[in-house]
Amino acid sequence: MEITPEKQPREPQFCETERTPEQRLESVQWAFGVSASAGGAPSPELVQLYERYIFGEIDMQHIGEALLVLYPQYPSNDPYAKYAPGEGPYVEPAPLVEAAPGFAHDAAEEEDVPAGPEMPAALCVAQLRAFVQDIVEHLATQPPRQRYIQIDV
């Protein structure tokens, strides 16, 4: 079987805020915390994907593609459902933000703060697993979520 160019493995690409395992762990914990605040716990498959992300094996683009495979979007008659892929309202691009008058950025004035020792990826993954376990245990102690009731007055 031949691998097409679209399916060939590619090198993960990370932005400035996700270069180290510790930075990636911090962003994953934030995302899981937001999900937990809405009463959701991450699935085991999602945790495995993010563990690979923390190790630096995959990037966020790969996670997005894997999530679409794991949780495909189906058509819905629900008027409040999200738009189908490729559809949606036209959104104008945000206007450029101009610097305040008299503000001049000088990179030479910035102090170089030495980075501390990098936390090993295995330790970050262990912290992620403990964090997910805390979320699951906390959600188990909460009463079931109730939908809001609309009352016509």
Backbone as JSON, one array per atom type, in Angstrom:
{
  "sequence": "MEITPEKQPREPQFCETERTPEQRLESVQWAFGVSASAGGAPSPELVQLYERYIFGEIDMQHIGEALLVLYPQYPSNDPYAKYAPGEGPYVEPAPLVEAAPGFAHDAAEEEDVPAGPEMPAALCVAQLRAFVQDIVEHLATQPPRQRYIQIDV",
  "N": [[0.85, -1.19, 0.0], [0.56, 2.16, -0.86], [1.68, 5.25, 0.48], [0.02, 8.26, 0.44], [0.92, 11.69, -0.33], [-0.55, 13.39, 1.4], [-0.99, 11.82, 3.59], [1.43, 11.17, 4.65], [3.65, 10.94, 7.41], [4.37, 13.85, 9.28], [6.61, 16.31, 10.57], [6.05, 17.45, 13.88], [4.81, 20.73, 14.58], [5.4, 23.45, 16.63], [4.28, 26.33, 18.38], [5.58, 29.38, 19.9], [4.62, 29.32, 22.53], [4.36, 26.68, 23.18], [6.65, 25.14, 23.23], [8.11, 23.63, 25.13], [7.7, 20.62, 27.13], [6.51, 21.3, 29.57], [5.2, 23.73, 29.03], [3.33, 22.8, 27.19], [1.88, 21.04, 28.82], [0.74, 22.88, 30.6], [-1.06, 24.28, 28.92], [-2.79, 22.2, 28.19], [-3.84, 21.46, 30.67], [-5.24, 23.79, 31.25], [-7.2, 23.73, 29.21], [-8.56, 21.33, 29.85], [-9.48, 22.05, 32.36], [-11.31, 24.08, 31.74], [-13.19, 22.57, 30.37], [-13.98, 20.89, 32.47], [-15.21, 22.75, 34.12], [-17.58, 23.05, 32.86], [-18.72, 20.7, 33.41], [-17.68, 18.44, 32.19], [-15.57, 15.62, 31.6], [-12.4, 14.64, 30.29], [-12.17, 12.25, 27.63], [-10.75, 8.9, 27.63], [-9.4, 8.46, 25.19], [-8.87, 11.05, 24.32], [-7.19, 11.93, 26.36], [-4.99, 10.25, 25.89], [-4.2, 11.21, 23.37], [-3.39, 13.83, 24.08], [-1.31, 13.21, 25.81], [0.6, 12.24, 24.01], [0.97, 14.62, 22.69], [2.15, 16.2, 24.7], [4.55, 14.81, 24.98], [5.66, 15.6, 22.62], [5.32, 14.28, 20.26], [3.18, 14.68, 18.51], [1.31, 17.46, 17.13], [-0.98, 20.25, 17.66], [-2.54, 20.41, 15.35], [-2.59, 17.79, 14.43], [-4.0, 16.62, 16.54], [-6.5, 17.87, 16.24], [-7.27, 16.76, 13.76], [-7.4, 14.06, 14.47], [-9.45, 14.12, 16.34], [-11.65, 14.72, 14.76], [-11.88, 12.32, 13.42], [-12.37, 10.55, 15.54], [-14.71, 11.63, 16.67], [-16.94, 12.17, 14.64], [-18.76, 14.7, 12.78], [-22.17, 14.88, 12.41], [-25.02, 15.45, 10.27], [-27.67, 17.59, 11.38], [-30.96, 18.35, 12.57], [-31.25, 20.2, 14.43], [-31.75, 23.51, 15.27], [-29.93, 24.96, 16.73], [-27.52, 23.79, 16.42], [-24.04, 23.56, 15.51], [-22.5, 25.01, 12.59], [-22.26, 23.25, 9.48], [-19.25, 21.66, 8.29], [-17.22, 23.94, 6.53], [-19.3, 25.66, 6.04], [-21.17, 28.53, 7.14], [-21.6, 31.79, 8.72], [-20.49, 34.84, 7.16], [-17.63, 36.34, 8.36], [-16.15, 39.33, 9.17], [-12.72, 40.24, 8.92], [-10.76, 41.03, 11.81], [-10.03, 44.42, 12.72], [-6.79, 45.96, 12.32], [-4.74, 46.54, 15.12], [-3.51, 49.5, 16.31], [-0.46, 50.82, 17.6], [-0.17, 52.7, 20.64], [0.04, 56.29, 20.49], [3.32, 57.58, 20.45], [4.46, 55.34, 21.52], [7.13, 53.19, 21.44], [8.62, 50.23, 20.67], [11.43, 48.69, 21.95], [13.51, 46.18, 21.45], [16.01, 45.76, 22.51], [15.92, 46.7, 25.08], [14.67, 44.8, 26.56], [14.9, 42.35, 29.12], [16.87, 39.46, 29.28], [15.63, 36.66, 30.56], [16.84, 34.01, 32.29], [16.05, 30.7, 31.46], [14.57, 28.19, 33.51], [15.44, 24.85, 34.62], [14.4, 22.38, 32.29], [11.37, 20.64, 32.56], [11.04, 17.13, 32.64], [9.32, 15.32, 30.05], [7.97, 12.98, 30.75], [7.38, 13.37, 33.44], [5.65, 15.53, 33.21], [3.51, 14.28, 31.88], [2.73, 12.49, 33.86], [1.81, 14.32, 35.74], [-0.34, 15.33, 34.3], [-2.02, 13.07, 34.15], [-2.65, 12.78, 36.88], [-4.01, 15.17, 37.26], [-6.24, 14.83, 35.57], [-7.41, 12.67, 36.89], [-8.09, 13.92, 39.3], [-10.04, 15.69, 38.32], [-12.03, 13.87, 37.44], [-12.67, 12.59, 39.88], [-13.63, 14.79, 41.32], [-15.85, 15.59, 39.78], [-17.45, 13.38, 40.17], [-18.41, 13.75, 42.71], [-20.2, 15.77, 42.47], [-23.58, 17.03, 42.14], [-25.97, 15.81, 39.69], [-25.96, 17.5, 36.55], [-28.34, 19.97, 35.77], [-30.57, 20.97, 33.28], [-31.42, 24.27, 32.25], [-34.59, 25.63, 32.99], [-37.1, 26.87, 30.97], [-39.45, 29.35, 31.45], [-42.51, 30.46, 30.43], [-43.79, 33.59, 30.79]],
  "CA": [[0.0, 0.0, 0.0], [1.35, 3.36, -1.02], [1.26, 6.38, 1.31], [-0.15, 9.48, -0.34], [1.6, 12.81, 0.34], [-1.35, 13.96, 2.47], [-1.0, 10.92, 4.74], [2.77, 10.92, 5.15], [3.88, 11.59, 8.7], [5.1, 15.12, 9.19], [7.24, 16.75, 11.82], [5.16, 18.35, 14.62], [5.19, 22.14, 14.61], [4.95, 24.06, 17.87], [4.48, 27.78, 18.45], [6.46, 29.8, 21.0], [4.06, 29.02, 23.85], [4.24, 25.24, 23.39], [7.92, 24.54, 22.85], [8.57, 22.66, 26.12], [6.63, 19.78, 27.68], [5.84, 22.02, 30.66], [4.28, 24.68, 28.4], [2.22, 22.03, 26.61], [1.09, 20.57, 29.95], [-0.04, 24.02, 31.11], [-2.19, 24.57, 28.02], [-3.73, 21.08, 28.27], [-4.55, 21.58, 31.95], [-6.2, 24.89, 31.12], [-8.32, 23.25, 28.38], [-9.32, 20.34, 30.63], [-10.15, 22.78, 33.43], [-12.47, 24.75, 31.14], [-14.16, 21.51, 30.12], [-14.5, 20.44, 33.76], [-16.11, 23.77, 34.66], [-18.88, 22.83, 32.22], [-19.2, 19.4, 33.84], [-17.19, 17.37, 31.33], [-14.25, 15.06, 31.83], [-11.83, 14.2, 29.02], [-12.25, 10.82, 27.35], [-9.43, 8.26, 27.63], [-8.75, 8.67, 23.89], [-8.38, 12.42, 24.3], [-6.04, 11.99, 27.26], [-3.87, 9.62, 25.18], [-3.72, 12.16, 22.35], [-2.67, 14.93, 24.71], [-0.05, 12.69, 26.33], [1.52, 12.25, 22.88], [1.25, 16.03, 22.44], [3.11, 16.65, 25.7], [5.83, 14.2, 24.63], [6.16, 16.24, 21.43], [5.17, 13.38, 19.11], [2.18, 15.26, 17.62], [0.98, 18.85, 17.44], [-2.42, 20.52, 17.78], [-3.21, 20.11, 14.08], [-2.83, 16.34, 14.41], [-5.07, 16.36, 17.51], [-7.75, 18.26, 15.6], [-7.62, 15.76, 12.74], [-7.76, 12.82, 15.16], [-10.76, 14.32, 16.98], [-12.68, 14.61, 13.72], [-12.04, 10.89, 13.14], [-12.99, 9.94, 16.72], [-16.04, 12.19, 16.92], [-17.37, 12.82, 13.39], [-19.92, 15.56, 12.85], [-23.29, 14.38, 11.61], [-26.04, 16.47, 10.02], [-28.64, 17.69, 12.45], [-32.09, 19.25, 12.38], [-31.23, 21.12, 15.56], [-31.45, 24.86, 14.8], [-28.84, 25.53, 17.53], [-26.29, 23.04, 16.14], [-23.0, 24.32, 14.81], [-22.55, 24.96, 11.13], [-21.59, 22.13, 8.83], [-17.9, 22.06, 7.87], [-17.15, 24.75, 5.32], [-20.42, 26.59, 5.97], [-21.23, 29.45, 8.26], [-21.76, 33.19, 8.34], [-19.28, 35.57, 6.79], [-17.12, 37.14, 9.47], [-15.13, 40.26, 8.7], [-11.48, 40.15, 9.7], [-10.61, 42.05, 12.85], [-9.17, 45.53, 12.28], [-5.46, 45.97, 12.91], [-4.61, 47.38, 16.31], [-2.36, 50.38, 16.19], [0.22, 51.11, 18.86], [-0.5, 53.99, 21.21], [0.97, 57.32, 20.02], [4.51, 57.77, 21.28], [4.98, 54.06, 22.01], [8.12, 52.58, 20.56], [9.15, 49.01, 21.28], [12.85, 48.49, 21.74], [13.83, 44.82, 21.9], [17.27, 45.79, 23.25], [15.65, 47.02, 26.48], [14.11, 43.63, 27.25], [15.88, 41.56, 29.86], [16.85, 38.03, 29.02], [15.43, 35.91, 31.79], [17.3, 32.65, 32.04], [15.03, 29.66, 31.67], [14.91, 27.19, 34.51], [15.63, 23.52, 34.02], [13.21, 21.89, 31.61], [10.75, 19.5, 33.23], [10.94, 15.99, 31.71], [7.99, 15.08, 29.5], [7.33, 11.9, 31.5], [6.84, 13.98, 34.66], [4.49, 16.33, 32.79], [2.42, 13.35, 31.59], [2.26, 11.99, 35.16], [1.01, 15.39, 36.32], [-1.6, 15.39, 33.55], [-2.86, 11.95, 34.59], [-3.14, 13.11, 38.21], [-4.97, 16.26, 37.08], [-7.46, 14.24, 35.02], [-8.01, 11.88, 37.97], [-8.72, 14.89, 40.21], [-11.27, 16.16, 37.68], [-13.01, 12.78, 37.47], [-13.12, 12.41, 41.27], [-14.43, 15.96, 41.72], [-17.14, 15.55, 39.09], [-18.24, 12.3, 40.76], [-19.02, 14.23, 43.96], [-21.15, 16.84, 42.17], [-24.92, 16.57, 41.74], [-26.12, 15.8, 38.23], [-26.25, 18.81, 35.95], [-29.73, 20.16, 35.36], [-30.76, 21.98, 32.24], [-32.23, 25.41, 32.66], [-36.01, 25.49, 32.63], [-37.64, 28.12, 30.47], [-40.82, 29.57, 31.9], [-43.21, 31.54, 29.72], [-44.53, 34.43, 31.76]],
  "C": [[0.89, 1.24, 0.0], [0.79, 4.49, -0.15], [1.18, 7.61, 0.43], [0.54, 10.63, 0.39], [0.8, 13.41, 1.49], [-1.27, 13.11, 3.75], [0.4, 10.63, 5.29], [2.95, 11.61, 6.49], [4.7, 12.87, 8.51], [5.65, 15.47, 10.57], [6.27, 17.67, 12.57], [5.71, 19.77, 14.63], [4.58, 22.79, 15.83], [5.22, 25.56, 17.83], [5.33, 28.11, 19.68], [5.94, 29.39, 22.37], [3.88, 27.53, 24.1], [5.52, 24.51, 23.0], [8.38, 23.47, 23.84], [7.4, 21.8, 26.6], [5.84, 20.5, 28.77], [4.84, 23.03, 30.1], [3.08, 23.94, 27.81], [1.32, 21.5, 27.71], [0.19, 21.69, 30.47], [-1.25, 24.31, 30.23], [-3.23, 23.45, 28.06], [-4.51, 21.15, 29.58], [-5.58, 22.69, 31.89], [-7.43, 24.41, 30.34], [-9.18, 22.25, 29.14], [-10.06, 21.02, 31.77], [-11.39, 23.5, 32.93], [-13.57, 23.72, 30.9], [-14.79, 21.03, 31.43], [-15.46, 21.46, 34.37], [-17.5, 23.67, 34.04], [-19.41, 21.44, 32.53], [-18.7, 18.24, 32.99], [-15.81, 16.91, 31.72], [-13.71, 14.57, 30.49], [-11.95, 12.69, 28.85], [-10.85, 10.21, 27.41], [-8.67, 8.46, 26.31], [-8.15, 10.07, 23.81], [-7.16, 12.56, 25.19], [-4.81, 11.37, 26.58], [-3.31, 10.54, 24.1], [-2.9, 13.28, 22.98], [-1.39, 14.47, 25.38], [1.0, 12.68, 25.21], [1.92, 13.69, 22.53], [2.3, 16.55, 23.43], [4.49, 16.06, 25.42], [6.44, 14.83, 23.38], [6.07, 15.38, 20.19], [4.21, 13.95, 18.07], [1.93, 16.7, 18.03], [-0.54, 19.03, 17.46], [-3.17, 20.22, 16.49], [-3.53, 18.62, 14.0], [-3.95, 15.98, 15.38], [-6.42, 16.72, 16.91], [-8.21, 17.26, 14.56], [-8.08, 14.46, 13.4], [-9.13, 12.95, 15.83], [-11.89, 14.23, 15.97], [-12.92, 13.16, 13.33], [-12.77, 10.21, 14.31], [-14.44, 10.37, 16.9], [-16.52, 12.91, 15.66], [-18.62, 13.66, 13.6], [-20.98, 15.03, 11.9], [-24.28, 15.51, 11.37], [-27.1, 16.44, 11.12], [-29.78, 18.62, 12.04], [-32.18, 20.28, 13.5], [-30.87, 22.52, 15.07], [-30.28, 25.5, 15.56], [-27.52, 24.8, 17.3], [-25.3, 23.92, 15.4], [-23.15, 24.15, 13.31], [-21.85, 23.71, 10.63], [-20.2, 22.59, 8.4], [-17.93, 22.81, 6.56], [-18.29, 25.73, 5.18], [-20.35, 27.54, 7.16], [-21.35, 30.88, 7.8], [-20.42, 33.8, 7.96], [-18.88, 36.43, 7.98], [-16.02, 38.03, 8.93], [-13.87, 40.1, 9.54], [-11.39, 41.3, 10.69], [-9.72, 43.18, 12.34], [-7.82, 45.45, 12.98], [-5.44, 46.93, 14.09], [-3.35, 48.2, 16.16], [-1.76, 50.63, 17.56], [-0.19, 52.51, 19.33], [0.5, 55.04, 20.71], [2.14, 57.48, 21.0], [5.09, 56.47, 21.8], [5.95, 53.51, 20.98], [8.71, 51.38, 21.28], [10.62, 48.87, 20.94], [13.23, 47.14, 22.32], [15.12, 44.79, 22.71], [17.04, 46.07, 24.73], [15.1, 45.83, 27.26], [15.22, 42.86, 27.93], [15.75, 40.1, 29.44], [16.76, 37.31, 30.35], [15.88, 34.49, 31.53], [16.19, 31.65, 32.35], [15.51, 28.68, 32.72], [15.12, 25.84, 33.84], [14.31, 23.01, 33.44], [12.69, 20.64, 32.34], [10.66, 18.34, 32.23], [9.49, 15.75, 31.29], [7.26, 14.01, 30.29], [6.71, 12.44, 32.8], [5.61, 14.82, 34.33], [3.29, 15.43, 32.52], [1.86, 12.78, 32.89], [1.4, 13.05, 35.85], [-0.33, 15.52, 35.61], [-2.54, 14.28, 34.0], [-3.45, 12.22, 35.97], [-4.21, 14.2, 38.13], [-6.29, 15.72, 36.56], [-8.17, 13.41, 36.09], [-8.7, 12.79, 38.98], [-10.03, 15.4, 39.63], [-12.37, 15.11, 37.78], [-13.55, 12.59, 38.88], [-13.99, 13.58, 41.72], [-15.81, 15.92, 41.07], [-18.04, 14.46, 39.66], [-18.94, 12.74, 42.04], [-20.09, 15.29, 43.71], [-22.52, 16.28, 41.84], [-25.04, 16.58, 40.23], [-26.48, 17.18, 37.71], [-27.7, 18.85, 35.5], [-29.77, 21.22, 34.27], [-31.62, 23.1, 32.8], [-33.67, 25.19, 32.18], [-36.47, 26.86, 32.14], [-39.1, 28.21, 30.9], [-41.4, 30.72, 31.09], [-44.03, 32.31, 30.73], [-45.52, 35.29, 31.05]]
}
